[in-house]
Amino acid sequence: MGFILISLIILIGIASYFLGNLRAKNLRTSNQKNLKSLSHYYGYYVALWAVVPALLILLMITSFKSFFIEQYVLSDFIALGSYTETELSLLFTQIENTALGIKLFDENTILIDGAVNKLNYINKTSENLTYVTVLGLSGLLVLYSLFNINNKLNSRKIVEKFLLVLYFTCSLVAIMTTVGIIFSLLYETLRFFSQVPITDFLFGLNWSPQRVFVREAGDLDTRDLANAFGAVPLFAGTFLIALIAMCVSVPVGLLTAIYMSEYASPKVRDWAKPIIEILAGIPTVVYGFFAALTVAPLVRDIGQGAGLTVSSESALAAGFVMGIMIIPFISSLSDDVIKSVPQSLREGSYAMGATKRETIVKVLLPAALPGIVGSFLLAVSRAIGETMIVVMAAGLNAKLTANPLDAATTITTQIVVILIGDQEFDSPKTQSAFALGLTLFVVTLALNFIALQVVKKYTERYD
Amino acid sequence: MKSIKIKADNLNVYYGEKQALFDVSMYMEEKQVTALIGPSGCGKSTFIRCLNRMNDVIDICKVQGKIEIDGNDIYAPDMQVEQLRERVGMVFQKPNPFPKSIFENVAYGPRIHGIAEHKSDLEEIVVTSLKKAALFDEVKDRLSDSGTSLSGGQQQRLCIARAISVNPDIILMDEPCSALDPIATARIEELMGDLKTEYTIIIVTHSMQQAARVSSRTGFFHLGKLVEVDKTEAIFSNPSDQRTQDYITGRFG
């Protein structure tokens, strides 16, 4: 019903635009009235009155309707007073299904039959009521606004004001989402820390959340619980893999940027740059199987050829592929900053008799350094937050190691592992995922913040 | 007659299909200021940028003809462009100090050309260059401050100090005062008077008064051609070409 109703409202809106426009034109010609805005602004004005309040009311009705319906349908059961809230909501679902013709109850008591009838009745009525309210409101407001058009009304200003509110609301959506995510993370994290001390989480050396089940099986050794959620191996794995990724992407990315900005002819640039940027657009899951099926065995074979023990899922393989993935982050950002160093500085250096290499190393790179460092930091936060490649190529075993040939696991991987499958939402194991998520969020937020500050503080102003 | 430092012979310059200079032939005297005047787009900047081969940076630019400095063809195949530019310094229209300290700005040239053997030599070069550019007294207490923190006029004098730090023979100035206020301009002009005792200076300028004040010879460019070149007094008091006459009396340009 929602779809039909919304379509109707939009149709009314379109029609009222033409009505408003027409009426403004008529006023102009018949009364010689000097309207304050062009006539199509009166069209928008009427259309806004027709559409916006109606949509808001519809939104309100739909969000509160289900609550009232449930209260009404279950009123007899609530009056009995012998049901808990969970039982009531279960009961309501059963009644809803019964109304659809699914047989759920062994025998339909009078109470249930009554409730089903009530449900059918209220559904029908509420639908009709919604139609009447929304369309009626829309129509009334169209009439009101049509008669409101006169030479004192400046509809142009009103339309501008409305757009301002609209822009503001849109930006509010993004902001509120961020705030909402932070709070939901925070809530679950606090619940987790009420069971596992924060120091155990931050400094513990042992990550094995499955131990929780041992405790639940009746073995009440709390030391085990304390030992289950030490996140240090995950932090170490994350930073090890990010470090390997940076070792690959920083030199390659930076040299690419220098080539693209200073040496490549416009022709080469035109086709090479988009291809490099495609690297950033490849789905990470594709990188993941590239890492797991091609690079990891290669690393293992080479390592074994050299007489080293290499596990088949290694931090090196995952880090290497991740490094490839973030090359474009560094190369295209650095390319832009190097290119934006003013031509006058290049000329100044050449005029001193410097070669191209000397100019790049001694003038351009120092001048572009803040932007380049910024691109590194953004790349690091990307590497730390990357999930798919590590899940597929680096392993799930939380082992504290600095050996890149060993399997390692990261914060993101463990979140995936914890949240795959059926969950018990009050188990510390599930909640630990939120604590990990919050930690990750804080780290990447800090990195982004530092990156922005570096770029802002050390950027030379070339007027 | 002063000795001739630079000689251009039948110089033609093209930017792609477009010809920017037509058969320009002129000479410039040693340790004198030569001014090049003319309306915008007349080719005077193109000409001056041929003298240190700055046009090499532009891919589509093609230079024909001959330029000799001390009798050596600077477009000869065995000419090292970096060494040429060490001998022919340049100061640009907009001050362009590097985003480095004042000291490092001046030390840049000596460092890349390996002129100073020891740190003390380098310091001496920096101090002398700043003194010659009449900037030392203003910045001696803050040599480690950024070169871009100076005022426009100071930045331009810093660029002059940078140009003379490698002890060139010739300094090219491409409208060095066009971004400066009258007081800073007066200081630069005064400085040119001091510098010409040691260096051959070629200055491109929009201001005819400036050309008259600082130069001994003046060349007038129009539409890519060198219309007339003569002693500055002669150009401004008794030009031989009607176009020069029209330009200096303000009838066009």
Chai-1 contact restraints between the chains, C-beta under 6 A:
chainA,res_idxA,chainB,res_idxB,connection_type,confidence,min_distance_angstrom,max_distance_angstrom,comment,restraint_id
A,S344,B,K94,contact,1.0,0.0,6.0,A-B,restraint_1
A,S344,B,N96,contact,1.0,0.0,6.0,A-B,restraint_2
A,L345,B,N96,contact,1.0,0.0,6.0,A-B,restraint_3
A,G348,B,N96,contact,1.0,0.0,6.0,A-B,restraint_4
A,A351,B,R85,contact,1.0,0.0,6.0,A-B,restraint_5
A,A351,B,M90,contact,1.0,0.0,6.0,A-B,restraint_6
A,M352,B,G109,contact,1.0,0.0,6.0,A-B,restraint_7
A,G353,B,E82,contact,1.0,0.0,6.0,A-B,restraint_8
A,G353,B,R85,contact,1.0,0.0,6.0,A-B,restraint_9
A,G353,B,E86,contact,1.0,0.0,6.0,A-B,restraint_10
A,A354,B,I112,contact,1.0,0.0,6.0,A-B,restraint_11
A,E358,B,I112,contact,1.0,0.0,6.0,A-B,restraint_12
A,V363,B,F98,contact,1.0,0.0,6.0,A-B,restraint_13
A,A367,B,P99,contact,1.0,0.0,6.0,A-B,restraint_14
A,E460,B,P99,contact,1.0,0.0,6.0,A-B,restraint_15
